[in-house]
């Protein structure tokens, strides 16, 4: 049963990757801001200075975890100084990648950020359906134009995919990017709301 599940997941991932290829380098994207985000942050292939050092620090990371970590580094570099809430104590591999992207950024755990009660974090990383249901709305209601929501595992299950769709369609969410392994939501409501499905790598 486990083997069938792995094969099914692999086939689903490959099919999704093929469907997203045309937009992955920004082709057909009309918004200059969204084009820049896709081309120079999400799908940037430049080998950042910290990649090798971080790979040595976290040798046990799988390919998907490393790709997410490198995305966090690029996002941190792009959004600049922010307070990130990544769940747990905030001291796992994600924190190292985030700080490598912007040394002025602060990484805190979920409790420290008090994200559910509208605490002071600018970037919130969610990794469970329960967190999506509980924390999205309080965070989104106080989010300013520079805030960012990252939802991991958005295609892990039907329930997760449904929670992700609800976030994308919410009137509180702005431009969103479905990267298959995670989703990004921005909150600059001055920009026309649009959802993009692109490949991370």
C-alpha positions as CSV (number, residue, x, y, z in Angstrom):
1,X,0.0,0.0,0.0
2,X,2.8,2.4,0.9
3,X,4.5,1.7,-2.5
4,X,1.3,2.5,-4.4
5,X,0.9,5.7,-2.4
6,X,4.5,6.8,-3.2
7,X,4.1,5.9,-7.0
8,X,0.8,7.8,-7.1
9,X,2.3,10.8,-5.4
10,X,5.3,10.8,-7.8
11,X,3.0,10.6,-10.9
12,X,0.8,13.4,-9.5
13,X,3.8,15.6,-8.9
14,X,5.3,15.0,-12.4
15,X,1.9,15.8,-14.0
16,X,1.6,19.0,-12.0
17,X,5.2,19.9,-12.9
18,X,4.5,19.5,-16.6
19,X,1.3,21.6,-16.5
20,X,3.2,24.4,-14.8
21,X,6.2,24.6,-17.1
22,X,4.9,27.4,-19.3
23,X,4.6,29.8,-16.4
24,X,7.6,28.7,-14.4
25,X,9.9,31.2,-16.1
26,X,7.3,34.0,-16.1
27,X,6.0,33.4,-19.6
28,X,2.5,34.8,-20.0
29,X,2.5,36.7,-16.6
30,X,1.3,40.2,-17.2
31,X,2.0,41.7,-13.8
32,X,5.6,43.1,-13.6
33,X,5.7,42.4,-9.9
34,X,4.5,38.8,-10.2
35,X,6.9,38.3,-13.1
36,X,9.8,39.5,-10.9
37,X,8.7,37.3,-8.0
38,X,8.5,34.2,-10.2
39,X,11.7,34.9,-12.2
40,X,14.0,36.3,-9.6
41,X,12.8,34.8,-6.3
42,X,10.8,31.7,-6.7
43,X,12.6,30.2,-9.7
44,X,16.0,32.0,-9.3
45,X,18.7,29.6,-10.2
46,X,21.7,31.7,-9.1
47,X,23.7,29.7,-6.6
48,X,23.4,31.9,-3.5
49,X,26.6,32.3,-1.5
50,X,25.1,30.5,1.6
51,X,23.8,27.4,-0.2
52,X,27.0,25.3,0.2
53,X,27.5,26.3,3.9
54,X,23.9,25.5,4.7
55,X,24.1,22.1,2.9
56,X,27.1,21.2,5.1
57,X,25.3,22.3,8.2
58,X,22.2,20.2,7.4
59,X,23.5,17.2,5.5
60,X,20.4,15.0,6.3
61,X,17.9,17.3,4.6
62,X,16.0,15.7,1.7
63,X,15.7,17.3,-1.7
64,X,12.3,18.9,-1.1
65,X,13.3,20.2,2.4
66,X,16.4,21.7,0.9
67,X,14.5,23.3,-2.0
68,X,12.1,24.8,0.6
69,X,15.0,26.1,2.7
70,X,16.6,27.7,-0.3
71,X,13.2,29.3,-1.2
72,X,13.0,30.7,2.3
73,X,16.5,32.2,1.9
74,X,15.5,33.9,-1.3
75,X,12.2,35.1,0.1
76,X,14.0,36.4,3.2
77,X,16.4,38.2,1.0
78,X,13.6,39.7,-1.1
79,X,11.3,40.9,1.7
80,X,14.1,42.2,3.9
81,X,14.0,42.6,7.7
82,X,10.9,40.8,9.1
83,X,9.8,38.7,12.0
84,X,9.1,35.2,10.9
85,X,7.0,32.6,12.8
86,X,7.9,29.1,11.7
87,X,6.2,27.0,14.4
88,X,7.8,25.0,17.1
89,X,10.7,26.8,18.8
90,X,11.7,28.5,15.5
91,X,15.2,26.9,15.6
92,X,15.1,24.3,12.9
93,X,16.8,24.3,9.5
94,X,14.3,26.9,8.2
95,X,15.5,29.4,10.7
96,X,19.1,29.1,9.5
97,X,18.0,29.6,5.8
98,X,15.9,32.6,6.7
99,X,18.7,34.3,8.6
100,X,21.1,33.5,5.8
101,X,18.8,35.5,3.5
102,X,18.6,38.5,5.8
103,X,20.6,38.6,9.0
104,X,18.4,41.3,10.4
105,X,15.4,39.0,10.3
106,X,14.1,37.5,13.5
107,X,12.8,33.9,13.6
108,X,10.5,33.0,16.5
109,X,8.3,30.0,17.3
110,X,4.6,29.9,17.0
111,X,4.0,30.5,20.7
112,X,6.4,33.5,20.9
113,X,4.8,35.1,17.9
114,X,1.3,34.5,19.3
115,X,0.1,34.4,15.7
116,X,-3.3,33.2,16.6
117,X,-4.0,36.2,18.8
118,X,-2.7,38.7,16.3
119,X,0.9,38.8,17.6
120,X,3.7,40.7,16.0
121,X,5.1,38.6,13.1
122,X,5.3,39.7,9.5
123,X,5.8,36.3,7.9
124,X,3.8,33.3,9.1
125,X,4.6,29.7,8.0
126,X,1.8,27.2,8.5
127,X,2.3,23.5,8.1
128,X,-1.0,21.8,9.2
129,X,-4.6,22.1,8.2
130,X,-5.5,22.9,11.9
131,X,-3.1,25.9,11.8
132,X,-4.6,27.1,8.5
133,X,-8.1,27.0,9.9
134,X,-7.0,28.6,13.2
135,X,-4.4,31.2,12.3
136,X,-5.0,32.4,8.8
137,X,-7.8,34.8,9.5
138,X,-6.3,36.6,12.6
139,X,-3.0,37.0,10.7
140,X,-4.6,38.2,7.5
141,X,-6.8,40.7,9.3
142,X,-3.8,42.6,10.7
143,X,-1.5,41.9,7.7
144,X,0.0,45.0,6.1
145,X,1.2,45.3,2.5
146,X,4.6,43.7,3.4
147,X,3.2,40.6,5.1
148,X,3.7,37.1,3.7
149,X,1.9,33.8,4.5
150,X,3.6,30.6,3.6
151,X,1.5,27.4,3.7
152,X,3.5,24.1,3.5
153,X,2.2,20.7,2.1
154,X,-0.7,22.3,0.2
155,X,-1.2,19.2,-1.9
156,X,-0.5,16.5,0.7
157,X,-4.2,15.6,1.1
158,X,-7.6,16.6,-0.2
159,X,-8.3,18.4,3.2
160,X,-5.1,20.4,2.8
161,X,-5.8,21.3,-0.8
162,X,-9.3,22.5,0.3
163,X,-7.8,24.6,3.1
164,X,-5.4,26.1,0.6
165,X,-8.2,26.9,-1.8
166,X,-10.2,28.6,0.9
167,X,-7.1,30.8,1.8
168,X,-6.6,31.7,-1.9
169,X,-10.2,32.7,-2.4
170,X,-10.6,34.6,0.9
171,X,-11.2,38.4,0.5
172,X,-8.4,38.9,3.0
173,X,-5.8,37.4,0.7
174,X,-4.0,39.1,-2.2
175,X,-1.8,37.6,-4.9
176,X,-0.9,33.9,-4.3
177,X,1.5,31.4,-5.7
178,X,0.9,27.7,-5.7
179,X,4.4,26.0,-5.8
180,X,3.0,22.5,-5.2
181,X,5.1,21.9,-2.1
182,X,4.0,25.2,-0.6
183,X,1.8,28.2,-1.3
184,X,2.7,31.9,-0.9
185,X,0.1,34.6,-0.1
186,X,0.9,38.3,-0.2
187,X,-1.3,41.0,1.2
188,X,-0.7,44.1,-0.9
189,X,-4.4,44.8,-1.8
190,X,-3.4,47.6,-4.1
191,X,-2.3,44.9,-6.6
192,X,-4.9,43.0,-8.7
193,X,-5.6,39.7,-7.0
194,X,-4.4,36.7,-9.0
195,X,-3.3,33.1,-8.4
196,X,-0.3,31.6,-10.2
197,X,0.6,27.9,-10.3
198,X,4.3,27.6,-11.0
199,X,7.1,25.1,-10.3
200,X,9.5,25.8,-7.5
201,X,12.4,24.1,-9.4
